[in-house]
Amino acid sequence: MKITEQNQERLSLLEKIANGIMWWIGSIPSLVVHTVLFIICFVLPILRIVEWDHMLLVLTTVLSLEAIYLAIFIQMSVNKSSEHIEDLKEDVGEIQEDIEEIQEDIDEIQEDIDEIQEDVEEIQEDVEEITDDDDDDHTERARAVMLKSKVAGNKSDIKILKDKITELENLLENLRKQEE
């Protein structure tokens, strides 16, 4: 069955009307209007404007129809709530998957940083050996200074990366707490 744009607009309009009715039925103005109508229904026979039997027949019929429609509106509300809950479950599942992937990425980055730090320490040891062995050789000393400079820069970069990892881990922890 194809739903044309016109049918979709009508359906949307009907849904808007139904939503408005559902909202109104569960409101204080609805309670007041129903109370006033019931009072009027019982006052009419007392004032002998309408007979008791006639009033009770009409009132019972109206209340039966209203109960049918209320049941329909309640079921519509339950259906919408169920759809919304299913959407939320899907979203939570996707968020959980994303968090797990981010955690894996952070773990991999942490491993890479540890490896880089080991490499930096090895380079630093090599630099110290070079400077100890060849104090007279200016070229070697210049290389050693450049390596030390790179090592210092790498240490700084590693510290920045570690800080970022800590920040990401804190964000992940906050997301998990919010999810619970």
Residue, then its C-alpha position, 0 to 999 in steps of 0.5 A: m500500500k503506497i502512502t501518498e504525500q496527501n495521505q501522509e499529511r492527513l495522517s500527520l494531521l490526525e496524529k497531531i489531533a490525537n496527540g492534542i486530545m491525549w494531552w487535553i484528556g490528562s489535564i486539569p481543564s479536562l477534569v473540570v469540564h467533566t465534573v461540570l458536565f456530570i453536575i449538569c447531568f444530575v441537576l437537570p432531572i432535579l430541576r425536572i428539565v429532563e427525566w431521570d431515565h432519559m438522562l441516565l440513558v444518554l449519560t451511560t451511552v456518552l460515557s461508554l463511547e468516551a471510554i472506548y475512545l479513551a482506551i484507543f488513545i491510551q493504546m496509542s500512547v503506549n505504542k508511541s512510548s514503546e517505539h520511543i523506548e526501542d529507539l532509545k535502546e538502539d541509541v544506547g547500544e550504538i553509544q556503548e559500541d562507540i565507547e568500546e571502540i574508543q576505549e580500544d583506540i585509547d589502549e592502542i594509543q597508550e601502547d604506541i606511546d609506551e613504545i615511543q617512550e622506550d625508543v626515546e630512552e634508547i636514543q637518549e642512551d645512545v646519545e649519552e654513549i656518543t658524547d662519552d666516547d667522542d668528546d673531541d669529535h665536534t660532528e658527533r657532539a653536534r649530532a648528540v645535541m640534535l638527538k637530545s633536542k629531539v628526545a626532549g621534544n619527543k618527551s614533551d609530545i609523549k607527555i601531551l599525548k598521555d594527558k590527552i589519553t587521561e582526558l579521554e579516559n575521564l570522558l569515557e568514564n563520565l559517559r559510562k556513568q551517565e549511561e547507567 
